[in-house]
Amino acid sequence: MARKCVVSFSGGQDSTTVAAWAKKEFDEVVLVGFDYNQKHKIELTQAKLIAQKLSLPFHIINISFFSQIVESALLQNNQKNINDPHLTNSNLPASFVPNRNALFITIVHSFAQKIGAQHIALGVSEQDYSGYPDCRENFIDAIENSLNLGSETNIQIHTPLMHLDKAKEFALAKDLGVLQIVLEDTHTCYEGNRSNYQEWGYGCGVCNACILRKKAYEKYLKTYAHQH
C-alpha cells in the first residue's frame, strides 16, 4: 500500500523544505495551502510555482472567514505594525495568528482521511524566533492525539524541522536539492515584498521574518555551506 503524506504548504522556506523532505520519504505527497486573507497572499502565488517545480499536486483551501474572528497584524484588514506586541497577548508578536496552526492541522487531518493518507508533515519549529506556542512539540503531540481520538484514526504528524534552527534548515534544503528554490521562489516576508532580492531571497529586509532569514543564511554560509 502506497504511503501517502499531506503537507501543510504555504510556499515559505519551512514548508518548501518539508515538502522536499516528504517527497523523499513517502510514495505520494499532496500539498494543501490556505487563503485566510493574509497580507502576504503572494505566498500562495509562489506556492503554486514551487508545487509545479516539485511536481506535486497543490490544493488551496479558502478559509477567509478566519480573518473575521482573529486579531493579527498578518491579516489584510489589520493596520498594526507587524513587529509590535500582540494586541491580546503582549508576550507574543503582533504577527501571531491565534489558533491558526490548530485550524490548519484540523483541516489537513480531515483531508488526509479523505484521500487515505496516514501521514501529515508540518514546517513548524520550536526554534522559531517568536516562540509561537502553536509551533511547539507539546502542542503538536496534543493535537495529534486529540484529532486521532476524535476521528478514530492513527494519522501521524511529522515535524522534521522541530529541533533545527533556520541555518540548519538551509543546509537540509541543500541536501534535498532545493536550496535554489528556497532562495529564489519561497516567500517569507510578512509585508509581501517581492521587489527586493538579496542573497537570502526576496523581502523587505526589516520585518521579523526577513531579519530571521537573513541572519540564518549568513550563519549557514559561515557554518554549514563548506560541509556540502
N, C-alpha and C positions, 0 to 999 in steps of 0.2 A: 504494500500500500504506500502511495506517494506521501512523503512527509511535507505537509503544507504549512506555510507561515504567513501571517498577516502583519505587515509593518505599518505602524502609525507614522505617516510620512508628511513632512512639512516642506521639504526642499531646502532645509538648512544643513549645516555641517554635520550635526549629530545624526539626524535621521538618514542622511545620504550614506554616511559611513556604515550605519546599521543595515541599510538596505543591501549594500555590497556584502556585508558580513553574512546576512541571511541567504543571499543568493549562493554563497559558497557552502553554507551549512545545510540547506534544505532543497528538496526536489522541486518545489513550486513555491513562488513568492508572489504575493499580491500586496500592492501599496494602497493605503487609504489616507486621504488628506481631508482637511476640514476648512470650510469657509464660515468664519464666525465674525465677519465684519472687522477683521484685524486691519490695523493701519498699514501693516507691511504685507498687503494682499499680493504684492509682486512675488512673494514666496511661492504662491500657487502656480504662477506662470513658470517660474524656474523649476518647480516640482514636476510639471508636465514634461519639460525639456529633459530633465535628468532621468525621469522614468523611461523616456524614449531611448536615451543613451544607454541605460542599463537593460533595455529590452524587457521591462517589467510592466504588467498591467497596473493602471492607476485609476482609482475612483475618488472623486471629490464629493463629500457629503455636506450639504448646506445646513448649517446649524446657526443661521444668522439671528435666530431668536435669542441666542445666548447673550448677545450684546445688550439685550433689554433687562437682564437680571443680574449682571455682574458689574463691578466697578474695576476698571483697569485703564491705565494710560495707553495700553496696546490697542484699544478699540477706536474705530474711526470717529465715534461721537464724543470722544473724550479729549479735552484740551490740556490735561495735566501734563507737566513735564515728566518725561519718561524716567529720569534719574532721581526724582523726588521720592520721599517715603510714600507708602500706600495709604490711601485715604482712610480705610477701615482697619488696617493693621500696620502701625508705624514701624514694626520690626522688619517689614518686607518692603521691597521697592515698588514703586507705582506700576511697574510693568507686570507685577504678579496678577494672574487671572484666576480668581478663586474657583476651585473645583474643575478647572479646565482639564487637567490630566485625568481626573476621575470620570468626566464625561467622555473624553476621547477613548479611554480604555474600555468603558462600558459599551460604547458603540462598536469598537473594534472587536470586542469579545462576542457581541451579537453577530457581527459579520463573519467571524471565524466559524461560528456554529452553522451559519447559512451555507458556507462553502466546504464544510467538513474539515476545517483546519484545527490541528491540536496545539498549534504554537502561535504566539504573538511576540513581536520584537519591538522594543521601545528605545528611543535615543536618550533616555533620562540618565542623569549622573549626579551623584552626591557631591561631586567636585564643582558643581555649578556655582559660580561666584556669588550668586544672590542667596544661596541656601534655600531655594524654593522647597517648602516642606513636601510638596507632591512629587518631588524628584527623588525622594529618599527611599532607601531599600525597605525600611519597615512599612512605609505606605504601600509600596508595590506588592510586598508579600501579603499585606492585609487585604488589598482589593482583589488580588488573585484568588485568595481564599474565599472572600465574600461572593464574588461573581460565580465561582465554581459551585459553591454551596447553593446559590440561588438558581442555578440552572442545571444542577446535577451533571456537571461536565468535569473534565480534568484537563483544561487548557492551560498550558504552561506559558508564563510570561518571562521572556528573556531580556536581560538588560546588560548587553556586553560592554557598555561604556561606564557602568555604575561606579567603578573604582579607578577610572582613568581620568587624568587631567587632560585639558584640551591639547596640550603639546603632544602627549602620547597618542591622542586621537588622530592628529595629523600623521604620526608615524604609522598608525594602523591603516589609515587611508592609503598611504604609500604602499604598504604591504599588500593591500587588497587591490591595488592598481587603479584607484580612483582619486588620487591626490589632485590631479589636474581638474577633474570635475568639481571637487570640493573647492578648489581655489577660484575657478573661473565661473562656475554655474550656481553653486549653492548661495542661498541668501540668508544672512544672519541679522543684518542691520534693522533695528526696531523702527527706524524712521523711513524704511522702504527705499533708501537711496541706492540706485544702481548706476549713477553717473560718474562716481569717483572710483577709480581702480588703483589699489595699492598691491604690493606683492602678496599680501594675505587675502586679497579678494576685494569685492565691491562693498562700499558702505560709507556712512557719513564720517566715521572715524572718531566720533565723540560720544555716541550713546554707549551704555554699559556693554552691550553685546559686541560692538565693534572694538572697544578697548580690550575686552577679554580675548577676542580672536586675534587681534594684533600682537598682544603680549605672548599668547600661546604659540603663534607662528614663529616669533623671534626666538622663543625658548626651544621650539622644535629644531630650527636651523642650527642653533648653538649646541644642543644636547643630543639630538637623535638623527639628524639628516645624514651625518657621516657614517652612521651604522647601517644605512640602507643602500 
